[in-house]
């Protein structure tokens, strides 16, 4: 069955690469958000002295999950597809592996070193540039999808964007060895899937960071435009 699934996936990568990568990005991102929601529910239950929460029995916010799915399917997934393609064209890791058909061992070693440098550059750009952009987009797209006004989203971004980016950079340091191997050895068409699988933890942490203040605001912690109301009108969905 696994072999058939891999064959099916690779076939769709050949015929519909953008749609296939976007769909897998959305599914994996939704899984990461589900992990974040479970962690939040479990932590809340412990604080309140409530019954233990299991991964198969907790309050799942479907609207939040659907919003994360849509963000990855229509924004972040396509951006990864085109972004990694641009990186490979600008700083090739595959083409430089043996550009002149080098036969000499020293020349081959130099080509391998150049490919490693290119892969390292991909990792740094992905972690420190792409991720910062994705986090900003997620604040806006998930905020709109969950019923917030732009003023509320902007107020939250001013408070939470920089801490979220710093947290994700720290997480990225732990993942960099795996990411380097992925960019160095995995074919370009599989890199989006590979990065999605590696960064399930990344997805969960980003979702947690973005929704932490929103959950607090929904619970009555009113603060500077993130209190769930504006002019007496409730903005945060129940």
C-alpha positions in Angstrom: 0.0 0.0 0.0 2.8 2.4 0.9 4.4 1.7 -2.5 1.2 2.5 -4.3 0.8 5.7 -2.3 4.4 6.8 -3.2 3.8 5.9 -6.9 0.5 7.9 -6.8 2.2 10.9 -5.2 5.2 10.9 -7.5 2.8 10.7 -10.5 0.9 13.7 -9.3 4.1 15.6 -8.7 4.9 15.1 -12.4 1.5 16.1 -13.7 0.4 18.7 -11.1 3.4 19.8 -9.0 1.9 23.0 -7.6 -1.4 21.5 -6.6 0.2 18.4 -5.1 2.7 20.4 -3.0 0.1 22.8 -1.9 -2.2 20.0 -0.7 0.4 18.1 1.2 1.6 21.4 2.8 -1.9 22.1 3.9 -2.5 18.6 5.3 0.8 18.6 7.3 0.3 22.2 8.5 -3.2 21.2 9.8 -1.6 18.3 11.6 0.9 20.6 13.2 -1.9 23.0 14.3 -3.9 20.0 15.7 -0.8 19.2 17.8 -0.7 22.8 19.0 -4.5 22.8 19.9 -4.0 19.5 21.8 -1.1 21.0 23.8 -3.1 24.1 24.6 -6.1 22.0 25.8 -3.9 19.7 27.8 -2.1 22.6 29.5 -5.3 24.3 30.3 -6.8 21.1 31.8 -3.7 20.7 34.0 -3.9 24.2 35.2 -7.6 23.9 36.0 -7.2 20.4 37.6 -9.5 18.9 35.1 -9.6 15.4 33.7 -6.7 14.3 31.6 -7.1 15.2 27.9 -6.2 12.6 25.3 -5.1 13.2 21.7 -8.4 11.6 20.5 -10.6 13.4 22.9 -10.1 17.2 23.1 -11.9 20.3 22.0 -10.7 20.9 18.4 -11.4 24.3 16.9 -12.5 23.5 13.3 -12.5 27.0 12.1 -8.9 27.5 13.3 -7.9 24.2 11.6 -9.6 25.1 8.4 -8.0 28.6 8.3 -4.5 27.0 8.8 -5.3 24.5 6.0 -6.3 27.4 3.6 -3.2 29.4 4.5 -0.9 26.6 3.6 -3.0 25.4 0.5 -3.3 28.8 -1.1 -0.4 30.9 0.2 2.5 29.2 2.0 2.5 26.0 -0.1 2.6 27.8 -3.4 5.3 30.2 -2.0 7.4 27.2 -1.0 7.0 25.7 -4.5 8.1 28.9 -6.3 10.6 29.9 -3.6 12.6 26.7 -3.6 12.6 26.7 -7.4 14.0 30.2 -7.4 16.6 29.3 -4.8 17.8 26.3 -6.9 18.1 28.5 -10.0 19.9 31.3 -8.1 22.1 29.1 -6.0 22.1 25.7 -7.6 22.9 22.6 -5.4 22.5 20.0 -8.1 24.0 21.6 -11.1 27.3 22.5 -9.3 27.8 18.9 -8.1 30.0 18.2 -11.2 29.7 21.1 -13.6 32.6 20.2 -15.9 32.5 16.4 -15.6 35.4 16.5 -13.2 37.4 13.3 -13.1 40.1 14.4 -10.8 39.4 13.7 -7.1 40.4 17.2 -6.0 38.0 18.7 -8.6 35.2 16.4 -7.4 35.9 17.3 -3.8 35.7 21.0 -4.7 32.4 20.5 -6.5 31.0 18.7 -3.5 32.1 21.5 -1.2 30.5 24.1 -3.5 27.2 22.1 -3.4 27.4 22.0 0.3 27.9 25.7 0.5 24.9 26.2 -1.8 22.8 23.9 0.4 23.9 25.8 3.5 22.8 29.1 1.8 19.4 27.6 1.1 19.0 26.6 4.7 19.9 30.1 6.0 17.6 31.9 3.5 14.8 29.5 4.2 15.1 29.8 8.0 15.8 33.5 8.4 14.1 35.1 5.4 11.3 32.8 4.1 10.1 31.8 7.6 9.9 35.5 8.8 7.7 36.2 5.8 5.5 33.1 6.3 4.9 34.0 10.0 3.8 37.5 9.1 1.4 36.1 6.4 0.0 33.6 8.9 -0.8 36.3 11.4 -2.8 38.1 8.8 -4.4 35.2 7.0 -5.4 33.3 10.1 -6.6 36.4 11.8 -8.9 37.3 8.9 -10.1 33.7 8.6 -10.9 33.6 12.3 -13.0 36.8 12.3 -10.6 39.5 13.4 -10.4 43.0 12.0 -7.2 44.4 10.5 -6.7 46.7 13.5 -6.8 43.8 15.9 -4.4 41.8 13.7 -2.0 44.8 13.5 -2.1 45.3 17.3 -1.3 41.6 17.9 1.5 41.7 15.3 3.1 44.6 17.1 3.2 42.5 20.3 3.7 39.0 19.1 5.4 39.0 15.7 9.0 39.6 16.9 8.8 37.1 19.8 7.3 34.5 17.4 10.1 35.0 14.8 12.8 34.7 17.5 11.2 31.6 18.9 11.1 30.0 15.4 14.7 31.0 14.7 15.7 29.1 17.9 13.7 26.1 16.8 15.3 26.3 13.3 18.8 25.9 14.9 17.7 22.4 16.1 16.4 21.5 12.6 19.3 22.9 10.5 21.2 19.6 10.2 18.2 17.8 8.8 17.4 20.8 6.6 20.9 20.9 5.2 20.7 17.2 4.3 17.4 17.8 2.6 18.6 20.7 0.5 21.9 19.0 -0.3 20.7 15.5 -1.3 16.9 15.6 -2.0 15.6 16.3 -5.5 14.0 19.7 -5.9 10.5 18.4 -6.5 10.6 16.6 -3.1 11.9 19.4 -1.0 8.6 21.0 -0.2 7.3 17.7 1.1 10.6 17.0 3.0 10.6 20.4 4.7 6.9 20.1 5.6 7.6 16.8 7.3 10.6 18.1 9.1 8.8 21.2 10.2 5.6 19.7 11.7 7.1 20.9 15.1 7.6 24.4 13.4 4.0 24.5 12.3 2.8 23.6 15.8 4.9 26.2 17.5 3.9 28.9 15.1 0.3 28.1 15.5 0.7 28.1 19.3 2.5 31.5 19.3 -0.1 33.1 17.0 -3.1 31.8 18.9 -1.9 32.2 22.5 -3.0 35.9 22.8 -6.1 35.2 20.8 -7.2 32.5 23.2 -6.4 34.7 26.2 -8.4 37.6 24.6 -11.4 35.2 24.0 -11.2 34.3 27.7 -11.6 37.8 28.8 -8.1 39.2 29.0 -8.8 42.6 27.4 -5.8 44.3 26.1 -5.4 47.2 23.5 -7.8 46.2 20.8 -7.3 42.5 21.2 -10.2 42.2 23.7 -12.6 40.7 21.3 -14.8 43.8 21.0 -14.8 47.1 19.3 -17.5 49.6 19.8 -19.5 47.0 21.7 -19.5 44.5 18.7 -18.0 41.1 19.3 -15.3 40.3 16.8 -13.9 37.0 18.0 -16.1 34.0 17.0 -17.4 31.9 19.9 
